[in-house]
Amino acid sequence: MNTSIEIIKKAEKELVEQFEIVNDIRDYNQEKVLQAFIDNKVAPEHFYTVSGYGHDDLGREVLDKVFAQVFKAEKALVRIHFASGTHTLACALFGNLKSGDKLVSVAGAPYDTMQEVIGTMGDEETKRSSLIGNGVLYDEVPLLNDEDIDFEALENKIDNSTTMVLIQRSKGYSTRKSLSIETIEKICKVVKQKNPNCICFVDNCYGEFVDTKEPLEVGADLIGGSLIKNPGGGLVEAGGYIAGKSLYVERSANRLTAPGIGSEGGAMFNQHRLIFQGLFMAPSVVSDAVKGAILAAKIFDEIGYNSTPKYNEKRTDIIQNITFGQAEPLEAFCRTIQSFSPVNGYVTPIPEYIPGYEDQVIMAGGTFIEGSTIELSADGPMREPYVAYMQGGLNYAHIKIALKMFLDKINK
């Protein structure tokens, strides 16, 4: 039997072409980010902050402009005050939807935490505070064969009563395919043909810098994501961003702060430099995470696990699925990842109930920043078909080491 090192080296030799594609995407995005810094004259004075209300914060204003340029947006809102990706997306939804408006999810049900925001899951108090609890109408387009977007059903579902569509780029805790930029473009075209005024909102979590284009470049009106995922480059301690058309971004800002304050307030607590630097690092960090996911896909394929996407498929996010079929191997895999983490490597993860999720979830994440999924982590809900969702990695070498150790364990 080949040793773990031999298996990895063989896989790497067969991945030269795939890695070269990832390198080209990295270089393109790095130049794009660098140009945004240069064009907006980022300087040391933009790393300082103000206190209190946060009025006249020059660094915050330039940070918004840099993000807007990178994502090809009219306006961006980059704030440490977003508690999570779910909070960021919730602000965009509540800011742009009022009682009587209609939201349609185009890729079946969104992931668990968003279902509680919408109001299709959760206890009575949670539902009372949800979009549905506040009078927003909701519908969704079921997936075709539980995998693909049903464009015929989408076309039939959208009409003049549809205020917004929610396009979840990443698969979340599901086995469907994550949505490519090309698929997002096709969705936006179908929606706009049926209702030009409908807002196309993309949950961009896990997808930033994986491709050379972002959703706003292919027809989306609004995007949002977390700064402790891709665009934070592993440095940002908290927060999120919303970008797109000025009107929709400012409405979102009104939800984050208050009407009349919007994007003009909110002290940033000396976080400017980390956010600037994290964004600058992001294309390279995301590139290494994608390479690690490709290597994992190749290795799991070699040893007989069902893992998606395949190593030679085009990537649209940083997530790698590994289907185990039973609870025990899912738990064993997550514990292996945890044991080779730089933080809390001695801790043994166990399944537990987490706010926002209906099922118990096992989470392996020895990360410098709690919950950071641009750092190497693996998690999954304790329900059939018992899928581990591996994502992130601040550098390729760490991912390779963790995979080697996993191979060592199963080869004993």
Phi and psi in degrees as a GROMACS rama.xvg file:
@    title "Ramachandran Plot"
@    xaxis  label "Phi"
@    yaxis  label "Psi"
@TYPE xy
-65.4295  144.777  ASN-2
-72.4499  165.501  THR-3
-59.1248  -41.5463  SER-4
-63.3211  -41.3762  ILE-5
-64.7084  -40.7875  GLU-6
-60.7959  -44.7314  ILE-7
-68.0184  -44.5186  ILE-8
-63.2949  -39.814  LYS-9
-62.8822  -43.4377  LYS-10
-62.2222  -43.6652  ALA-11
-62.2762  -37.3461  GLU-12
-64.0848  -30.3697  LYS-13
-88.8437  -1.75101  GLU-14
-109.989  11.4862  LEU-15
-57.4587  -44.6052  VAL-16
-64.8459  -44.9383  GLU-17
-63.05  -41.7462  GLN-18
-65.2782  -34.5432  PHE-19
-65.5108  -37.1096  GLU-20
-63.2488  -44.0032  ILE-21
-63.5827  -39.6663  VAL-22
-61.831  -40.7861  ASN-23
-64.2021  -41.2624  ASP-24
-63.6505  -43.3287  ILE-25
-57.126  -48.4071  ARG-26
-63.2809  -40.4753  ASP-27
-62.1031  -48.2895  TYR-28
-69.5939  -34.5313  ASN-29
-63.7071  -41.2602  GLN-30
-65.981  -38.6435  GLU-31
-62.0574  -45.151  LYS-32
-65.9787  -45.6254  VAL-33
-58.1504  -43.0251  LEU-34
-63.8186  -36.0049  GLN-35
-65.387  -37.7059  ALA-36
-63.8255  -45.1375  PHE-37
-66.6535  -46.8907  ILE-38
-62.7421  -32.7083  ASP-39
-96.7189  10.2867  ASN-40
52.3271  48.8444  LYS-41
-60.6341  130.939  VAL-42
-141.084  166.332  ALA-43
-54.7179  -32.0743  PRO-44
-65.0177  -17.6698  GLU-45
-81.1075  -4.67413  HIS-46
-89.6239  -9.99957  PHE-47
-88.2811  162.525  TYR-48
-130.242  171.972  THR-49
-115.44  169.065  VAL-50
-111.841  -174.983  SER-51
61.9282  -125.003  GLY-52
-68.3151  -21.2918  TYR-53
79.624  23.9305  GLY-54
-73.1485  151.261  HIS-55
55.3223  43.6824  ASP-56
-88.2863  100.341  ASP-57
-63.9328  -41.0034  LEU-58
-62.3052  -40.9934  GLY-59
-64.0061  -40.0911  ARG-60
-64.447  -43.2783  GLU-61
-69.4759  -37.4459  VAL-62
-59.1455  -45.1883  LEU-63
-59.8458  -40.3926  ASP-64
-67.9364  -38.9099  LYS-65
-63.9315  -47.674  VAL-66
-61.2622  -41.3585  PHE-67
-60.1969  -42.2381  ALA-68
-67.694  -43.1028  GLN-69
-60.9402  -41.9449  VAL-70
-95.5485  6.90238  PHE-71
60.6547  47.2637  LYS-72
-110.35  155.408  ALA-73
-68.3685  -35.2522  GLU-74
-152.826  150.231  LYS-75
-134.303  151.34  ALA-76
-125.349  107.185  LEU-77
-115.694  111.933  VAL-78
-138.539  140  ARG-79
-72.8354  -15.7946  ILE-80
-75.9368  -15.9256  HIS-81
-68.5538  123.269  PHE-82
-74.2272  -23.2238  ALA-83
-169.107  175.756  SER-84
-62.5203  -40.0158  GLY-85
-61.6132  -41.8496  THR-86
-62.7542  -41.9885  HIS-87
-58.9678  -49.8123  THR-88
-65.5552  -37.5018  LEU-89
-62.1017  -39.3805  ALA-90
-63.1829  -39.2531  CYS-91
-66.1297  -39.7506  ALA-92
-70.5242  -53.0933  LEU-93
-65.6023  -31.3652  PHE-94
-69.8772  -26.974  GLY-95
-112.987  0.808469  ASN-96
-125.248  135.715  LEU-97
-125.256  173.538  LYS-98
-55.4589  130.275  SER-99
96.3988  -18.5633  GLY-100
-73.2058  161.32  ASP-101
-124.026  131.111  LYS-102
-111.757  135.928  LEU-103
-125.617  124.545  VAL-104
-86.9449  124.366  SER-105
-89.1617  -11.5911  VAL-106
-121.519  49.6393  ALA-107
70.7891  -159.157  GLY-108
-71.4173  135.986  ALA-109
-72.5559  178.309  PRO-110
-70.4702  167.202  TYR-111
-52.486  -48.6597  ASP-112
-64.0099  -33.6734  THR-113
-72.8552  -28.9626  MET-114
-65.2106  -32.494  GLN-115
-72.2785  -35.955  GLU-116
-62.1937  -43.1803  VAL-117
-71.7487  -41.0544  ILE-118
114.418  12.977  GLY-119
-90.6111  -8.82592  THR-120
-138.101  165.349  MET-121
108.51  169.444  GLY-122
-78.3858  179.525  ASP-123
-63.2886  -39.9251  GLU-124
-66.8972  -39.1384  GLU-125
-63.5045  -44.9896  THR-126
-64.1362  -33.7459  LYS-127
-62.1636  -33.4452  ARG-128
-90.4854  -2.07042  SER-129
-79.9707  178.056  SER-130
-60.6417  -48.3105  LEU-131
-62.0689  -39.9391  ILE-132
-62.7231  -21.4978  GLY-133
-101.859  16.6139  ASN-134
92.7894  4.83615  GLY-135
-79.9634  135.234  VAL-136
-84.1424  147.073  LEU-137
-139.012  141.857  TYR-138
-149.199  165.643  ASP-139
-145.386  155.017  GLU-140
-100.174  111.835  VAL-141
-61.0962  150.656  PRO-142
-72.4187  151.959  LEU-143
-83.5337  119.54  LEU-144
57.6745  28.9095  ASN-145
62.477  16.5128  ASP-146
-132.51  -46.0387  GLU-147
-113.018  158.869  ASP-148
-67.5285  131.71  ILE-149
-92.731  93.0323  ASP-150
-69.0753  -31.5082  PHE-151
-65.9152  -44.9131  GLU-152
-65.5118  -37.1324  ALA-153
-60.7613  -45.9674  LEU-154
-61.6567  -37.7774  GLU-155
-73.1352  -27.0769  ASN-156
-80.4422  -33.07  LYS-157
-83.159  130.128  ILE-158
-147.115  -168.978  ASP-159
-67.1657  -13.4835  ASN-160
-86.4851  -7.50482  SER-161
-83.4465  115.018  THR-162
-83.7149  -39.6958  THR-163
-149.948  145.707  MET-164
-113.336  140.694  VAL-165
-101.808  120.886  LEU-166
-114.885  103.048  ILE-167
-86.9411  107.819  GLN-168
-64.0271  -46.7893  ARG-169
-89.1711  157.025  SER-170
-70.4277  -21.8222  LYS-171
64.4031  -150.539  GLY-172
-86.7252  62.3751  TYR-173
-141.416  173.768  SER-174
-105.178  8.46259  THR-175
-72.4596  167.509  ARG-176
-76.5771  141.463  LYS-177
-67.549  153.331  SER-178
-87.7823  124.709  LEU-179
-72.5531  163.397  SER-180
-59.102  -37.7439  ILE-181
-64.4967  -39.3186  GLU-182
-68.2708  -40.2793  THR-183
-61.7023  -40.7882  ILE-184
-60.9288  -43.2338  GLU-185
-65.4237  -40.3294  LYS-186
-60.2123  -47.9152  ILE-187
-61.2796  -38.8613  CYS-188
-65.4383  -43.5001  LYS-189
-62.2415  -45.5818  VAL-190
-63.0667  -47.1924  VAL-191
-68.144  -30.2266  LYS-192
-66.8425  -35.8704  GLN-193
-82.6915  -34.4068  LYS-194
-152.074  94.9442  ASN-195
-60.0918  -21.5889  PRO-196
-90.6143  -5.71965  ASN-197
-70.1199  134.145  CYS-198
-82.1559  123.074  ILE-199
-94.1126  107.179  CYS-200
-110.101  122.421  PHE-201
-107.867  122.667  VAL-202
-75.3426  104.743  ASP-203
-93.449  7.24551  ASN-204
-55.5086  135.714  CYS-205
75.9195  -4.81875  TYR-206
-105.279  -14.8327  GLY-207
-60.6553  132.77  GLU-208
68.7052  11.4796  PHE-209
-81.661  -23.8902  VAL-210
-125.417  175.469  ASP-211
-84.706  -12.1337  THR-212
-120.705  152.31  LYS-213
-112.21  161.869  GLU-214
-56.2383  -32.4635  PRO-215
-64.3193  -21.9121  LEU-216
-80.5764  -9.79792  GLU-217
-123.131  21.8373  VAL-218
117.363  -9.16627  GLY-219
-70.3572  151.372  ALA-220
-98.1683  -25.0367  ASP-221
-154  138.952  LEU-222
-134.713  159.222  ILE-223
-151.962  156.273  GLY-224
-168.213  177.723  GLY-225
-101.844  144.159  SER-226
-83.2117  -9.34814  LEU-227
-97.6317  16.263  ILE-228
-112.713  -145.521  LYS-229
-49.6748  -53.0537  ASN-230
-72.867  -9.06714  PRO-231
-87.1772  -8.1197  GLY-232
59.0723  19.1572  GLY-233
81.1606  1.70259  GLY-234
-105.216  -30.7773  LEU-235
-74.9355  135.461  VAL-236
-84.6328  -22.4496  GLU-237
-172.192  171.615  ALA-238
113.732  -179.917  GLY-239
-157.29  178.797  GLY-240
-140.433  150.01  TYR-241
-130.98  135.955  ILE-242
-144.152  152.82  ALA-243
150.815  -144.366  GLY-244
-68.6701  139.544  LYS-245
-53.2789  -45.3134  SER-246
-59.8296  -45.7602  LEU-247
-71.3422  -34.3215  TYR-248
-68.7515  -42.2731  VAL-249
-68.425  -35.5547  GLU-250
-60.9403  -39.8372  ARG-251
-64.1129  -39.5943  SER-252
-63.4507  -36.3752  ALA-253
-63.3492  -30.5124  ASN-254
-76.8062  -36.8983  ARG-255
-67.3568  -44.8871  LEU-256
-102.613  -94.8284  THR-257
-165.654  153.115  ALA-258
-56.1286  133.817  PRO-259
96.478  -22.6411  GLY-260
-102.019  -53.255  ILE-261
53.4875  -129.126  GLY-262
-86.6732  1.5817  SER-263
-87.9473  -8.86797  GLU-264
-126.068  170.653  GLY-265
111.499  98.9107  GLY-266
-65.8562  142.538  ALA-267
-99.8276  3.78335  MET-268
53.6741  44.4147  PHE-269
59.5937  33.0131  ASN-270
-101.253  -1.34303  GLN-271
-54.4952  -50.5268  HIS-272
-60.7555  -43.7928  ARG-273
-60.8958  -39.2244  LEU-274
-70.0305  -44.2463  ILE-275
-58.5673  -48.9407  PHE-276
-68.6186  -38.6201  GLN-277
-61.9614  -42.1057  GLY-278
-62.738  -40.8329  LEU-279
-64.0017  -36.2025  PHE-280
-79.1784  -19.7018  MET-281
-56.1497  -46.0618  ALA-282
-57.9082  -38.8534  PRO-283
-72.8416  -41.208  SER-284
-64.2536  -45.3957  VAL-285
-61.9594  -39.719  VAL-286
-58.6435  -45.6199  SER-287
-65.5722  -38.7037  ASP-288
-63.0871  -41.019  ALA-289
-66.0358  -41.9667  VAL-290
-61.205  -40.9977  LYS-291
-63.1183  -38.986  GLY-292
-66.1855  -39.2322  ALA-293
-64.5279  -43.3571  ILE-294
-61.3117  -44.0337  LEU-295
-60.4763  -43.9362  ALA-296
-59.1992  -42.6007  ALA-297
-65.0807  -45.125  LYS-298
-66.6009  -45.9376  ILE-299
-62.3132  -36.0143  PHE-300
-61.9333  -41.7083  ASP-301
-66.6736  -34.9507  GLU-302
-98.9891  8.16086  ILE-303
93.9912  13.8696  GLY-304
-90.7294  147.752  TYR-305
-82.2795  110.744  ASN-306
-133.72  136.255  SER-307
-135.955  151.703  THR-308
-68.6587  162.554  PRO-309
-70.6957  159.268  LYS-310
-60.9216  -25.883  TYR-311
-103.197  10.4678  ASN-312
-88.1156  152.25  GLU-313
-67.9288  138.439  LYS-314
-95.602  145.065  ARG-315
-130.34  -5.91458  THR-316
-153.246  -177.647  ASP-317
-98.3899  6.87591  ILE-318
-92.1885  137.146  ILE-319
-119.799  121.855  GLN-320
-87.4706  137.002  ASN-321
-128.65  116.135  ILE-322
-91.5363  121.261  THR-323
-102.343  -26.7726  PHE-324
83.0816  -19.4542  GLY-325
-140.277  160.309  GLN-326
-69.7594  -40.8302  ALA-327
-61.1416  -49.7551  GLU-328
-66.8953  -30.4652  PRO-329
-61.9526  -46.0665  LEU-330
-64.3023  -40.4778  GLU-331
-63.7648  -39.9413  ALA-332
-65.2691  -46.4346  PHE-333
-62.1816  -37.1562  CYS-334
-68.7535  -31.8292  ARG-335
-66.1259  -45.3819  THR-336
-60.0353  -43.2425  ILE-337
-62.5499  -40.5805  GLN-338
-69.4586  -16.3863  SER-339
-116.282  39.7344  PHE-340
-104.4  150.292  SER-341
-71.1603  -21.9209  PRO-342
-123.188  133.091  VAL-343
58.037  36.5075  ASN-344
-65.7726  -19.3983  GLY-345
-86.0998  -6.4976  TYR-346
-84.4753  142.904  VAL-347
-105.102  110.76  THR-348
-70.125  142.22  PRO-349
-130.03  152.629  ILE-350
-63.0418  139.173  PRO-351
-154.297  163.193  GLU-352
-81.1253  132.628  TYR-353
-122.607  137.329  ILE-354
-51.8092  131.197  PRO-355
99.3979  -8.50463  GLY-356
-123.107  138.014  TYR-357
-77.4579  -37.4942  GLU-358
-98.97  161.475  ASP-359
-62.5399  146.845  GLN-360
-128.175  136.795  VAL-361
-102.276  131.162  ILE-362
-129.039  124.771  MET-363
-110.226  117.955  ALA-364
-162.741  83.9645  GLY-365
-83.8338  71.3226  GLY-366
-105.275  153.785  THR-367
-68.7733  -30.9842  PHE-368
-116.366  124.101  ILE-369
-57.0797  127.331  GLU-370
80.6926  1.4219  GLY-371
-66.5105  123.047  SER-372
-108.416  12.9348  THR-373
-91.2011  -15.8222  ILE-374
-84.7166  155.731  GLU-375
-61.7416  125.124  LEU-376
-153.607  165.442  SER-377
-149.523  137.604  ALA-378
-155.777  169.272  ASP-379
-177.594  148.206  GLY-380
-75.4077  144.811  PRO-381
-83.1977  73.0095  MET-382
-152.233  157.051  ARG-383
-60.8486  142.577  GLU-384
-93.1812  25.9088  PRO-385
56.8519  71.2018  TYR-386
-102.748  132.491  VAL-387
-91.664  134.996  ALA-388
-109.841  103.617  TYR-389
-95.3442  134.615  MET-390
-150.958  159.778  GLN-391
79.5225  -167.853  GLY-392
131.126  111.747  GLY-393
-68.1793  -23.4484  LEU-394
-148.886  151.628  ASN-395
-60.7043  -37.9409  TYR-396
-58.9497  -40.0407  ALA-397
-63.5681  -43.0259  HIS-398
-62.2998  -42.8465  ILE-399
-63.2692  -40.917  LYS-400
-62.2585  -46.133  ILE-401
-62.078  -41.209  ALA-402
-65.8027  -38.8781  LEU-403
-60.4492  -44.3903  LYS-404
-65.7884  -36.2765  MET-405
-63.6678  -44.0116  PHE-406
-62.1172  -40.5225  LEU-407
-58.065  -41.0507  ASP-408
-68.6809  -42.288  LYS-409
-79.8259  -15.5295  ILE-410
-89.3318  -5.76751  ASN-411
